[in-house]
Amino acid sequence: MSSLSDHTEASLTRARSQLIERGEIPVGIVNELTRRSWRRSMAAGLAPLATARVHGLNPSDLRALVEREQQFISCARPVMDYVFGHVAGAGNIVILACGNGIVVNALGDPLFLDKAARVALQPGHSWHEAERGTNAIGTALVENAPITVHGREHFLERNGFLTCTAAPVHDPRGQSLGVIDVSGDWTSRSHHTETLVRIAAQMIEAQIFNARHRGCFRLSLHASAEGLGSLAQISLAFDEAGQVIGANHAARAVFTRLDLAAGAVALETVLGVTLAALMKQAPAGGGPFALRLPGGRIVHAECYRPPPPPGAITTRRPAAADALAALDTGDPTFHDLLTRARRLAGKPVPLLLLGESGTGKDVLARAIHLSGPRRGGAFVAVNCAALPENLIEAELFGYRAGAFTGAAREGNPGRLREANGGTLFLDEIGDMALGLQTRLLRVLESREVVPLGGGQPVRLDFALISATHRDLAAEVAAGRFRADLYYRLSGMSLALPPLRARQDLKAVLATLLARLAPGRAISLAPALLAAFAAYPWPGNIRELVNVLNGAVALLEPGECQIDFLHLCPDFAARLRRPAAPAAPARRETGAFAGAAPLTLRRLSQTAVREALESAAGNVSEAARRLAISRKTIYRKLRDSGLDW
């Protein structure tokens, strides 16, 4: 991890005084990384005491960017959830930015999300170094290396309250896709975060590698058989002609001549073996085998062969059940809910989905759309809680060209018009501002919309589904939600049961595992299954998906049973202490209330203890599982007073 943060407070204060008062970057006081970044910031025309050049994307452009970066975002999202599970409670946010430095996703502690928004550390805003000066996101992109920027190491004085760690993410050809970043208040800095972010970047790269090369030959290499399937393995993808078309970071570091940016490279050039010879060595049924590299070194390898293309004769598959039937996993209450939803699909009745965060309201809404007569139309989902209040009106109702400063030249039709002929899904409707509730009510009553800036009314025809985790009747009584809008939205209410109240946990687990690991018969150890059944699942289905996703990723090749050792250490600790108090909420992805707030120091100690226990006291094995050195294990044991 490259770091700007090796300055003492005294030296940093002295350096910034010279920078601010005389516009000079001192020699010998700050390190070379800082000097380079500050110099670039000054060359970009920035001044330490100036405000940043803030040019946030309008909703339409941000939506277009998110669509272009969809694979990157979808591969990164489970990893962001995993990272947040490690830093929750310490006032942090997890950020994903694309290759030009624009933030495309953020989640974290709500209070710090609000604080970060004051300096536009939020989706749609660029944190490229040329616009924000020295900062972890922009500087990591320029340096193409993991970076930590702490406190007043930020070039702009107004960003000095932050401590940020970012690591670049590359595609299988070595091109930069963007960065993953953890930011928080400068008082909450932890060196644990540097390792966490670096590993997170590798996890995203592994997800992208697999996503882009599902139908290709893939080869994994490692010095030990146990290393196959880990983040440390070398991964190569190649086509039927034996040309390498993708490689992970480890492969590019070992095979230095592997420059895929310049084009495909022959497998024989890299490994000294032709594709035909490699296929002869690899077991037909899969599994590890020994492979001799150029120079005589023997490594452990595992090869994936894509299935053969379909022949001329195909077998007819049974018709798939519709989307609502696919959600029916045996719980009587949920079955009755799905039955009611099927009868209502396509009827001119607005639906209001109620339930705790993470119960799958968005999934149910999409299934209702796909199972009804409007399935050929668009399903337009709007998260009313995620859009900034000053943008939500333009996002929903659209605007004419030049309607306001920053408006797109061609205007924007708005989400309501995009849903014409299909379904409009208003998620977290209980968080909509009162002023917008009034205008939305008029649109729902008239079924016409007038874009911002004026123009002719546009007739609308869409099915309406809304969702909230709030008690809207109580919100109406408290004066925070319009009664007339509530009655307009709730033509029929469907209440989703929380996961802890459902009787189909085993079936839900089987369905999720089949989706997360297709083709693998994965199960849970009996003790873990019992612990899952006793756990209250405050984050509901969303929390369960995140837990299983991380556990499946940690399974070794050939393993087919998930146990405690495959879980995130702090979650495993919560399973063993089911009566622990609630954890802090996070915005966007639901409330997690299964554990007391943990500091990063305590998380680190818990991780070490869990790893040592699962490794039966073998320090080398524990270090391998945590992806840290034995020396670090011993230091953490000494610092925390753990006796092992």
TORDRENBA-153988 format. One line per field, with one value per residue (C-alpha): residue number from 1; z, y, x negated; residue in three letters. Coordinates in steps of 0.1 Angstrom, whole numbers, plus 2048, in hexadecimal, padded with zeros to 3 digits. Last residue first. Layout:
BEGIN
num <- NUM	... .
up <- Z	... .
north <- Y	... .
east <- X	... .
residu <- Ala	... .
% end
This chain:
BEGIN
num <- 644	643	642	641	640	639	638	637	636	635	634	633	632	631	630	629	628	627	626	625	624	623	622	621	620	619	618	617	616	615	614	613	612	611	610	609	608	607	606	605	604	603	602	601	600	599	598	597	596	595	594	593	592	591	590	589	588	587	586	585	584	583	582	581	580	579	578	577	576	575	574	573	572	571	570	569	568	567	566	565	564	563	562	561	560	559	558	557	556	555	554	553	552	551	550	549	548	547	546	545	544	543	542	541	540	539	538	537	536	535	534	533	532	531	530	529	528	527	526	525	524	523	522	521	520	519	518	517	516	515	514	513	512	511	510	509	508	507	506	505	504	503	502	501	500	499	498	497	496	495	494	493	492	491	490	489	488	487	486	485	484	483	482	481	480	479	478	477	476	475	474	473	472	471	470	469	468	467	466	465	464	463	462	461	460	459	458	457	456	455	454	453	452	451	450	449	448	447	446	445	444	443	442	441	440	439	438	437	436	435	434	433	432	431	430	429	428	427	426	425	424	423	422	421	420	419	418	417	416	415	414	413	412	411	410	409	408	407	406	405	404	403	402	401	400	399	398	397	396	395	394	393	392	391	390	389	388	387	386	385	384	383	382	381	380	379	378	377	376	375	374	373	372	371	370	369	368	367	366	365	364	363	362	361	360	359	358	357	356	355	354	353	352	351	350	349	348	347	346	345	344	343	342	341	340	339	338	337	336	335	334	333	332	331	330	329	328	327	326	325	324	323	322	321	320	319	318	317	316	315	314	313	312	311	310	309	308	307	306	305	304	303	302	301	300	299	298	297	296	295	294	293	292	291	290	289	288	287	286	285	284	283	282	281	280	279	278	277	276	275	274	273	272	271	270	269	268	267	266	265	264	263	262	261	260	259	258	257	256	255	254	253	252	251	250	249	248	247	246	245	244	243	242	241	240	239	238	237	236	235	234	233	232	231	230	229	228	227	226	225	224	223	222	221	220	219	218	217	216	215	214	213	212	211	210	209	208	207	206	205	204	203	202	201	200	199	198	197	196	195	194	193	192	191	190	189	188	187	186	185	184	183	182	181	180	179	178	177	176	175	174	173	172	171	170	169	168	167	166	165	164	163	162	161	160	159	158	157	156	155	154	153	152	151	150	149	148	147	146	145	144	143	142	141	140	139	138	137	136	135	134	133	132	131	130	129	128	127	126	125	124	123	122	121	120	119	118	117	116	115	114	113	112	111	110	109	108	107	106	105	104	103	102	101	100	99	98	97	96	95	94	93	92	91	90	89	88	87	86	85	84	83	82	81	80	79	78	77	76	75	74	73	72	71	70	69	68	67	66	65	64	63	62	61	60	59	58	57	56	55	54	53	52	51	50	49	48	47	46	45	44	43	42	41	40	39	38	37	36	35	34	33	32	31	30	29	28	27	26	25	24	23	22	21	20	19	18	17	16	15	14	13	12	11	10	9	8	7	6	5	4	3	2	1 .
up <- 8DF	8F9	8EA	8F9	8DD	8D3	8D6	8C3	8A8	8A5	8A3	887	875	876	868	84A	83E	826	842	838	832	854	865	853	85E	882	886	8A6	89A	879	881	8A4	895	87B	894	8AC	890	882	8A5	8AB	88A	891	8B3	8A4	889	8A4	8A8	8AE	8BF	8A9	897	88C	868	857	831	812	80A	82B	846	869	887	898	8B0	8D2	8D5	8DF	8C3	8CF	8BC	89C	8A3	8A5	883	876	883	874	851	84B	83B	85C	86A	850	82C	81C	7F8	7F8	7D7	7D1	7F2	7FE	806	7EA	7F4	817	80B	7F5	811	82A	810	805	82A	831	813	81C	83F	84C	870	86A	88C	88F	89D	87A	86F	88E	887	863	870	887	86B	852	836	812	7F0	7D2	7B8	795	79B	7B9	7C3	7B3	7C0	7E2	7E2	7DA	7F3	80F	808	809	82B	838	82F	84F	84D	86C	86E	849	84F	840	822	827	808	807	7ED	7E0	7F6	7E0	7DD	802	80C	7F4	805	827	81F	831	84D	861	87E	877	853	85D	875	858	843	85A	84A	837	816	7F4	7D7	7B9	79D	77C	75F	747	745	730	72A	733	71A	723	742	74F	765	753	754	75D	758	769	779	79C	79B	78E	7A8	7C4	7B7	7B9	7DE	7E8	7D9	7F3	80F	807	7FE	819	81D	7F8	7FF	7DD	7C3	7A8	787	771	74B	72F	73A	753	741	744	76A	76A	75A	735	738	726	706	713	735	752	765	76D	76A	750	734	720	72E	74E	75B	775	78B	787	785	7A5	7B6	7AF	7CC	7E4	7DC	7D0	7E6	7FB	7DE	7CE	7AC	799	775	768	743	72E	721	744	744	744	765	771	769	77B	79A	79A	799	7B7	7CA	7C5	7CF	7EF	7F7	81D	81F	832	845	834	821	7FC	7F0	7D0	7BA	7AB	786	784	771	78F	7AA	7A8	7A8	7C6	7DA	7D3	7DB	7FD	804	7FC	812	830	828	824	809	7F1	7DB	7CB	7AA	7A8	7A7	78B	774	774	759	73C	73C	727	704	6FA	6DF	6C0	6AA	6C5	6E1	6E6	6FC	721	72B	738	75A	763	785	78B	7A5	79D	791	789	76C	75C	748	75E	766	76F	78A	78C	7A0	799	77A	76C	74D	762	753	743	721	721	727	70A	6F2	700	6F9	715	71D	736	729	705	702	70D	6F0	6F9	6F0	6EA	6F5	715	71B	724	732	730	756	75D	783	788	76B	779	79C	78F	77C	758	73A	714	713	6F0	6EE	6CF	6E3	6F8	718	73B	755	77B	793	7B6	7D4	7D6	7DF	7C9	7C6	7E4	7F5	7D7	7DE	7C6	7B5	793	786	761	74F	72D	723	727	749	740	746	766	774	770	77D	79D	7A1	79C	7B6	7CF	7C7	7CE	7EF	7F9	7F5	807	825	828	829	840	85B	85D	86E	86C	880	88A	865	861	848	825	817	7F2	7D5	7B5	790	771	76A	74D	755	73B	755	762	77C	79E	7AF	7D5	7EB	80F	81C	83C	83B	84F	839	81C	820	81F	7FC	7F6	80C	822	83B	848	83A	816	812	7F0	7DD	7BC	799	7A2	790	79A	7BE	7BF	7B4	7CC	7EA	7E8	7DC	7C8	7C3	79E	78F	7A9	79B	7B6	79E	7AB	79F	7BE	7DF	7EE	7E5	801	815	80A	81F	83F	834	82C	84E	860	84B	851	830	80B	7EC	7C7	7A6	7B2	794	793	76E	772	786	7AB	7C6	7E9	80B	827	84A	86D	881	886	866	85A	855	849	832	821	81A	80D	7F6	7EA	7E2	7CE	7BB	7A0	79B	798	780	76B	76A	761	742	754	771	759	748	76A	774	753	758	77D	776	77B	796	78D	7AC	7A6	7C9	7E1	7E5	804	7F5	7D3	7B3	790	784	788	7AD	7B0	79D	7B4	7D3	7C4	7BD	7DE	7F1	7E0	7E5	80A	81E	831	81B	800	807	7ED	7E9	7E4	7FD	818	811	806	820	83C	82E	832	856	860	84F	861	883	87E	875	852	846	836	811	80E	7F5	800 .
north <- 74D	769	788	7A8	7BD	7CB	7A9	795	7B0	7AF	789	789	7A5	791	772	788	791	782	779	754	753	763	749	72D	73A	740	71C	71E	706	719	721	72E	742	752	75A	76B	77F	78B	794	7A9	7BB	7C2	7CF	7E7	7F1	7FB	7E7	7F4	7D9	7BE	7B2	7D2	7D7	7EF	7EF	7F5	819	829	816	80F	80B	7E8	7DC	7CC	7A8	78D	775	773	755	761	784	777	766	788	798	77E	77F	75C	73F	733	72F	714	712	6EF	6E7	6EA	6DE	6FE	711	724	749	757	742	751	775	770	75D	779	794	77F	77A	7A0	7A8	78D	79D	7B8	7B2	78C	780	763	742	732	73E	72F	70D	70E	716	6F8	6E1	6ED	700	6F2	6F7	6E1	6F5	6FA	71E	72E	74E	745	721	72E	747	72D	714	72E	739	715	710	730	727	72E	754	76A	770	779	797	793	7A8	7BD	7C2	7E1	7E7	808	816	831	849	845	84E	86B	879	874	888	87B	88C	899	881	870	86B	85D	845	839	837	81E	81F	803	811	805	813	801	814	805	81E	834	858	875	891	8B5	8CF	8E3	8F3	8F6	8D7	8BD	8BC	89A	88B	86E	888	879	869	889	89F	887	889	8AF	8AE	893	8A8	8C3	8AA	89B	876	85E	84A	841	82B	81B	82A	80F	81B	7FF	7FD	80F	831	82A	840	85C	85A	857	878	883	895	8B5	8B5	8CD	8BB	8D2	8E0	901	8FD	8F7	8FB	8DD	8D2	8BE	89C	894	87A	883	8A9	8A7	890	8A8	8C1	8A6	891	86E	850	851	852	834	834	813	813	7F2	7F8	7E8	7C4	7B8	7CE	7B0	7A3	78B	7A0	7BF	7AB	79B	7BE	7CA	7AA	7AF	7D4	7CA	7AF	7AE	7C3	7E0	7D7	7D3	7E4	7E2	7FB	7F2	809	7F8	7F8	7D2	7C5	7B1	7B1	78C	783	799	788	766	773	780	75E	74C	765	75C	736	736	71C	72B	740	75A	747	747	76D	76E	756	731	725	711	6EE	6EC	6DF	6CB	6D8	6C6	6DB	6DB	6F3	702	6EE	6F7	70E	6FC	707	6FF	6FB	6FE	6F6	702	6F1	708	6FC	71D	720	713	6EE	6E7	6D0	6C9	6D6	6CC	6CA	6AB	6A9	6AC	6C7	6B9	6B2	6D4	6E5	6D3	6DF	702	703	704	71C	72E	752	74E	72E	740	758	77C	791	7B6	7D4	7D9	7B4	7BA	798	79C	7A1	77E	77F	7A2	79E	77D	78B	7A8	791	787	788	780	767	758	732	732	726	746	74D	758	759	75B	75A	752	769	771	74D	732	71F	728	706	6F4	708	71C	72A	729	72D	728	733	729	741	743	753	76B	78D	784	76F	78B	7A5	792	78C	7B1	7BA	7A2	7B1	7D4	7C8	7BA	7DC	7ED	7D5	7D8	7FE	7FD	7EA	809	81B	840	84A	86D	877	871	856	84A	827	825	80E	81A	81C	806	808	7F3	7D4	7BD	7AA	7CC	7E0	7EE	809	80B	827	831	852	866	885	8A5	8B4	8B7	8DC	8E2	8D6	8C3	8A5	89D	8B2	893	872	867	842	834	813	817	824	844	859	843	840	866	86C	855	85A	880	89A	8B5	8B4	8BD	8B1	895	886	886	88B	88D	878	863	872	883	8A5	8B8	8BC	899	88A	897	888	867	869	86A	84E	835	825	822	832	82C	83C	855	866	861	85D	837	831	838	820	82D	81D	835	836	841	825	811	7FE	7F8	7D2	7CD	7EB	7D8	7BA	7D1	7E2	7BF	7B6	7D7	7D4	7BB	7CE	7EF	7E3	7D1	7F0	80A	815	814	828	842	845	849	864	876	875	87F	89E	898	8AC	8C8	8D4	8E6	8E3	900	914	913	8FA	90B	8F7	900	8DD	8E3	8E9	8C7	8B6	8C5	8BA	897	894	8A3	88C	86D	87B	87D	89D	8B1	8AB	8C4	8DD	8E3	909	91E	938	939	91A	902	90F	90C	8EA	8DD	8E9	8DA	8B9	8B9	8BF	8A6	88B	87E	85A	85D	860	83B	820	800 .
east <- 816	81C	82B	81C	829	807	7F5	80E	810	7EA	7E9	803	7F1	7D0	7E3	7EB	80E	827	83F	841	81B	814	82A	818	7F6	801	80E	823	83E	842	867	85D	840	856	871	858	848	869	876	856	85B	87F	876	85C	875	88D	8AD	8D0	8E4	8F2	911	922	919	931	934	91F	926	91A	909	916	900	8FE	918	910	901	91A	90F	8EC	8DE	8EF	8E2	8BE	8C3	8CF	8AF	899	8A8	8B4	8A1	893	8B6	8BE	8C9	8C8	8BF	899	88A	877	875	894	88C	8A1	8BF	8BD	8BC	8DB	8EC	8E9	8F3	912	91C	91A	92F	949	94E	936	942	93C	949	92F	93D	942	920	910	921	914	8F2	8F2	8FF	8E4	8F4	8F8	8E8	8F1	8DE	8EC	8F6	8E4	8F6	918	918	90D	92A	944	936	935	959	964	953	961	984	998	997	998	973	972	989	9AD	9B6	9D5	9EA	A00	A1C	A28	A0D	9FD	A1B	A24	A01	A01	A21	A12	9F2	9D4	9BF	9DD	9D8	9F9	9EF	9CE	9E0	9F6	9D7	9C6	9A4	992	9A0	9AB	9C0	9CE	9E0	9EA	9E4	9F7	9ED	9FA	9E1	9EA	9DE	9BF	9B0	98D	98F	9A3	9C9	9D8	9FA	A0B	A22	A24	A01	9F2	A03	9F8	9D4	9D5	9E0	9C8	9AC	9B2	9B4	992	992	984	9A4	9A2	984	987	99E	9A3	9B2	9BE	9C2	9D4	9C5	9AA	991	9AB	9AA	984	97E	97F	95D	952	93D	923	921	929	90B	91D	942	95E	945	953	974	976	980	99B	989	964	96B	97F	965	948	949	953	935	940	939	959	972	962	972	977	984	990	994	9AF	9B2	9BA	9D9	9F1	9E5	9CA	9AC	9BC	9C5	9A2	992	9A7	99E	979	97B	98E	974	974	954	963	982	9A3	9BF	9C7	9E1	9F4	A08	A26	A2D	A29	A0B	9FE	A18	A21	9FC	9F4	A10	A01	9DE	9EA	9FB	9DA	9C7	9DD	9DB	9B5	9AD	993	9AA	993	990	9B6	9B7	99D	9B0	9A8	990	99F	98F	970	971	953	93D	930	918	8FE	8F9	8D6	8C0	8BF	8A2	883	877	853	842	81D	803	7E0	7C0	7A2	78D	782	7A2	7BE	7C5	7EA	7F6	81C	839	85D	873	885	86F	84F	838	818	828	839	818	808	824	822	7FD	7E3	7C7	7DC	7DD	7D1	7E5	804	800	805	824	820	80B	81F	819	7F5	7EA	7C4	7C3	7D2	7D1	7E1	7FA	805	80A	81E	836	834	84A	848	82C	82D	82F	845	863	860	84D	853	837	838	81B	826	822	847	84D	85C	83C	826	82C	81B	7FB	7E5	804	814	838	840	860	86D	888	8AE	8AF	893	8A0	8B3	896	87D	895	89B	875	86F	889	878	856	863	873	851	840	85D	85B	836	837	855	841	82A	846	850	86F	863	861	886	88E	887	884	87C	880	870	877	876	850	844	830	840	855	864	852	85E	84A	848	854	850	85E	85B	870	872	858	86F	875	84F	84C	82C	836	818	82B	83E	832	82D	828	820	821	80F	816	805	81F	83C	830	82C	850	861	849	848	82F	840	865	869	848	847	867	881	89E	8C2	8E0	8E1	8D5	8B7	8C6	8B4	8D3	8DE	8C3	8D4	8F5	8E5	8D3	8F4	903	8E7	8DF	8E6	8D9	8DC	8D2	8B8	8A7	881	87D	878	897	89C	8A9	8AD	8B0	8B9	8AC	8B7	8A7	8C7	8C4	8A0	8A0	8C3	8BE	8A3	8BA	8D5	8BC	8B1	8D5	8D8	8B7	8C2	8E3	8D0	8B6	8D0	8E7	8CD	8DF	900	8F2	8E5	907	918	8FF	905	92B	929	912	8ED	8DC	8C4	8B3	892	884	884	864	84E	834	834	83C	82F	829	804	80A	81B	7FF	7E5	7FA	7FB	7D6	7CC	7E3	7D4	7B1	7B4	7BA	7A0	781	78A	7A6	7C2	7C4	7E3	7D6	7F0	805	7E9	7D0	7EA	7F4	7D0	7CC	7EE	7E4	7C2	7D2	7EE	7D5	7D5	7D7	7FA	7F4	7F7	7F0	800 .
residu <- Trp	Asp	Leu	Gly	Ser	Asp	Arg	Leu	Lys	Arg	Tyr	Ile	Thr	Lys	Arg	Ser	Ile	Ala	Leu	Arg	Arg	Ala	Ala	Glu	Ser	Val	Asn	Gly	Ala	Ala	Ser	Glu	Leu	Ala	Glu	Arg	Val	Ala	Thr	Gln	Ser	Leu	Arg	Arg	Leu	Thr	Leu	Pro	Ala	Ala	Gly	Ala	Phe	Ala	Gly	Thr	Glu	Arg	Arg	Ala	Pro	Ala	Ala	Pro	Ala	Ala	Pro	Arg	Arg	Leu	Arg	Ala	Ala	Phe	Asp	Pro	Cys	Leu	His	Leu	Phe	Asp	Ile	Gln	Cys	Glu	Gly	Pro	Glu	Leu	Leu	Ala	Val	Ala	Gly	Asn	Leu	Val	Asn	Val	Leu	Glu	Arg	Ile	Asn	Gly	Pro	Trp	Pro	Tyr	Ala	Ala	Phe	Ala	Ala	Leu	Leu	Ala	Pro	Ala	Leu	Ser	Ile	Ala	Arg	Gly	Pro	Ala	Leu	Arg	Ala	Leu	Leu	Thr	Ala	Leu	Val	Ala	Lys	Leu	Asp	Gln	Arg	Ala	Arg	Leu	Pro	Pro	Leu	Ala	Leu	Ser	Met	Gly	Ser	Leu	Arg	Tyr	Tyr	Leu	Asp	Ala	Arg	Phe	Arg	Gly	Ala	Ala	Val	Glu	Ala	Ala	Leu	Asp	Arg	His	Thr	Ala	Ser	Ile	Leu	Ala	Phe	Asp	Leu	Arg	Val	Pro	Gln	Gly	Gly	Gly	Leu	Pro	Val	Val	Glu	Arg	Ser	Glu	Leu	Val	Arg	Leu	Leu	Arg	Thr	Gln	Leu	Gly	Leu	Ala	Met	Asp	Gly	Ile	Glu	Asp	Leu	Phe	Leu	Thr	Gly	Gly	Asn	Ala	Glu	Arg	Leu	Arg	Gly	Pro	Asn	Gly	Glu	Arg	Ala	Ala	Gly	Thr	Phe	Ala	Gly	Ala	Arg	Tyr	Gly	Phe	Leu	Glu	Ala	Glu	Ile	Leu	Asn	Glu	Pro	Leu	Ala	Ala	Cys	Asn	Val	Ala	Val	Phe	Ala	Gly	Gly	Arg	Arg	Pro	Gly	Ser	Leu	His	Ile	Ala	Arg	Ala	Leu	Val	Asp	Lys	Gly	Thr	Gly	Ser	Glu	Gly	Leu	Leu	Leu	Leu	Pro	Val	Pro	Lys	Gly	Ala	Leu	Arg	Arg	Ala	Arg	Thr	Leu	Leu	Asp	His	Phe	Thr	Pro	Asp	Gly	Thr	Asp	Leu	Ala	Ala	Leu	Ala	Asp	Ala	Ala	Ala	Pro	Arg	Arg	Thr	Thr	Ile	Ala	Gly	Pro	Pro	Pro	Pro	Pro	Arg	Tyr	Cys	Glu	Ala	His	Val	Ile	Arg	Gly	Gly	Pro	Leu	Arg	Leu	Ala	Phe	Pro	Gly	Gly	Gly	Ala	Pro	Ala	Gln	Lys	Met	Leu	Ala	Ala	Leu	Thr	Val	Gly	Leu	Val	Thr	Glu	Leu	Ala	Val	Ala	Gly	Ala	Ala	Leu	Asp	Leu	Arg	Thr	Phe	Val	Ala	Arg	Ala	Ala	His	Asn	Ala	Gly	Ile	Val	Gln	Gly	Ala	Glu	Asp	Phe	Ala	Leu	Ser	Ile	Gln	Ala	Leu	Ser	Gly	Leu	Gly	Glu	Ala	Ser	Ala	His	Leu	Ser	Leu	Arg	Phe	Cys	Gly	Arg	His	Arg	Ala	Asn	Phe	Ile	Gln	Ala	Glu	Ile	Met	Gln	Ala	Ala	Ile	Arg	Val	Leu	Thr	Glu	Thr	His	His	Ser	Arg	Ser	Thr	Trp	Asp	Gly	Ser	Val	Asp	Ile	Val	Gly	Leu	Ser	Gln	Gly	Arg	Pro	Asp	His	Val	Pro	Ala	Ala	Thr	Cys	Thr	Leu	Phe	Gly	Asn	Arg	Glu	Leu	Phe	His	Glu	Arg	Gly	His	Val	Thr	Ile	Pro	Ala	Asn	Glu	Val	Leu	Ala	Thr	Gly	Ile	Ala	Asn	Thr	Gly	Arg	Glu	Ala	Glu	His	Trp	Ser	His	Gly	Pro	Gln	Leu	Ala	Val	Arg	Ala	Ala	Lys	Asp	Leu	Phe	Leu	Pro	Asp	Gly	Leu	Ala	Asn	Val	Val	Ile	Gly	Asn	Gly	Cys	Ala	Leu	Ile	Val	Ile	Asn	Gly	Ala	Gly	Ala	Val	His	Gly	Phe	Val	Tyr	Asp	Met	Val	Pro	Arg	Ala	Cys	Ser	Ile	Phe	Gln	Gln	Glu	Arg	Glu	Val	Leu	Ala	Arg	Leu	Asp	Ser	Pro	Asn	Leu	Gly	His	Val	Arg	Ala	Thr	Ala	Leu	Pro	Ala	Leu	Gly	Ala	Ala	Met	Ser	Arg	Arg	Trp	Ser	Arg	Arg	Thr	Leu	Glu	Asn	Val	Ile	Gly	Val	Pro	Ile	Glu	Gly	Arg	Glu	Ile	Leu	Gln	Ser	Arg	Ala	Arg	Thr	Leu	Ser	Ala	Glu	Thr	His	Asp	Ser	Leu	Ser	Ser	Met .
% end
